[in-house]
Amino acid sequence: MEDFWVVVLAGLKVWVYLIVALLMVPAMFGFSLGISETYMKILVKTLEWATLRIQTVNKEQHIIESSSSNGLIQRDDGSMEEELGELRRSRPKPPVGGDFTLSDCFYFYRRGIEDIVEDEVTQRFSSEELVSWNLLTRTNNVFQYISLKLTMVWGLGVFIRYCILAPLRITLASIGLTWLVIGTTAVGFLPNWRLKSWLSDWVHVMCYRICARGLSCTIHYYNKENRPRKGGICVANHTSPIDIVILCNDGCYAMVGQSHGGLMGVLQRAMARSCPHIWFERADMKDRHLVAKRLTDHVNDNTKLPILIFPEGTCINNTSVMMFKKGSFEIGGTIYPVAIKYDPQFGDAFWNSAKYNMVSYLLRMMTSWAIVCNVWYLPAMTQQEGEDAVQFANRVKSAIAHRGGLVDLSWDGGLKRAKVKDMFKEEQQKMYSSMVVGSEEDNSSHSD
Amino acid sequence: MGSRASSLLREEEIEEIKKETGFSHSQITRLYSRFTSLDKGENGTLGREDFQRIPELAINPLGDRIINAFFPEGEDQVNFRGFMRTLAHFRPIEDNEKNKDPTASEPLNSRINKLLFAFQLYDLDRDDKISRDELLQVLRMMVLRMMVGVNISDEQLGSIADRTIQEADQNGDNSISFNEFIKVLEKVDVEQKMSIRFLH
């Protein structure tokens, strides 16, 4: 019995030494030993093989795979004026009274049914459907037994992901976070020399690198010359809390957010010791002026790190960019837009907070194959003459959507939980009213 | 292990729905995925609030009427069969269906049934007549009456309703019956305007 424990202990020691040597040290000093690259290559080859297998078997059995990347319906997308004009073509315009026909409603009925079958908004709040299966149970919507080989590979994948990769990643993540807390607290004791900020940056980046290894992240950064500078505001599209890890692997940012209790609170306070972050009490967050003042003060101080803000305000599934809240665009600093696009083939990074809490989300992340993403740094933007905050926000949003290959929507991400405002319905009613009443303007305005 | 959407829909059910509505196999499975994604309560039926959650539908002036059409008399929940039956009205009419056997029952997406669907959206009390009040109700939903700028008074709406009934009414009962409704709309391309192009 004792021998058993001795062996286990020895095994654990070897495990920890391996991790430190092969993963932590390179992470700390920013070089790579090529282990992750080899892993990714093997992974890509396996997934390609799996896709081919599925396609061949489908062809043999004449199963037509309904491609989930196509929409369900094809829309006309004519404007209200065009469609109603066509509907009314069958009758002459009446000489008096408003222009209305019984068939006007057809336009609204058809639009309504089209939206019930497929709409632009609700699909953004759940994970993207994959074109071809990536050997994860969670993405297999249609249970189909394809072949023995495929099932065996899938089984092997389950074993590797849950029994080898997951414990490794959990170990790394815990080491990373512990080191973050210890390191930042230690740096916090130093007096305010230039050395302090350099050390603080180094500790932060190092710990985020370890965390990134803990999620098997492969990140490509493009246009590094546009990286956010001090005294600016960095805005990016939001998909999950991992966005922070992704961005902080390549630079240091000041975070903005609500101060939490518990583990998060410990992290937040530790980080705030070594360099200034902006944490708000829950009650203060409602006070827009207070928030704006603190952000403005931070931005105006050129020695402070750029602020990282996600203007969508909530996690979206990385197929589109939704409305940017104008708050950060009213402050007047330079905006550095960043586009983040994950490759869903290797792991779905979207955090569906209605379905999963933080812990189960992180576990899902750690049992995916990998997190692969591309980060584009866009050139800095500032508010132009005669442009108000909303227009500026929309301009930045379009640039990010365009760069990342995402759909640019004006719908509010808050629709995930809240109802849509009546204002939009009134716009539709107003448009229709002008089509009914438009003919009134030709007549003299007598009331009868 | 996560929801296996189409495995919850049995093959026999798919066949039955196919016969009743005319949708293809793959269309039915994809519409079933849509049905389950709208069904937040995961109990196999949709309530009115599940439809209201679609923002584009919530801002549609006639959104409430459309949602109503899915729910049979007095009920609050609609299952997948009912969902498909209502959607089937908007399936395009295919050429091979136009020359079908006249003794077979009318398919759900025929011109008559499309018009009946639209008629029932006006005729709330199901007395087979669109009265002046019912027409006025729909008009009030579609226009904006209370804002400065483009405004239409209730009197104007009243006269529009009167004029519409006058043009359509043939038997002088001051309301529009289904046959009068069909006659008024005989020149309108109902097949195209009340159809949605489903892919595959």
Interface residues (C-beta under 8 A of the other chain):
Chain A: I64 S66 N70 G71 L72 I73 Q74 R75 E86 L87 S90 R91 P94 G97 G98 F100 T101 L102 S103 D104 C105 F106 Y107 F108 Y109 R110 R111 G112 I113 E114 D115 I116 V117 E118 D119 E120 V121 T122 Q123 S126 T137 R138 N140 N141 V142 F143 W411 L415 K419 V420 F424 K425 E426 E427 Q428 Q429 K430 Y432 S433 S434 V436 V437 E440 S447 D448
Chain B: M1 G2 R4 A5 S6 S7 S26 Q27 T29 R30 L31 S33 R34 S37 L38 F51 Q52 R53 I54 P55 E56 L57 A58 I59 N60 P61 L62 G63 I66 L87 F90 F117 A118 L121 Y122 V138 L139 M142 V143 L144 M147 G149 V150 N151 I152 E155 Q156 L157 S159 I160 R163 T164 A168 I176 F181 V184 L185 K187 V188 V190 K193 M194 S195 I196 R197 F198 L199 H200
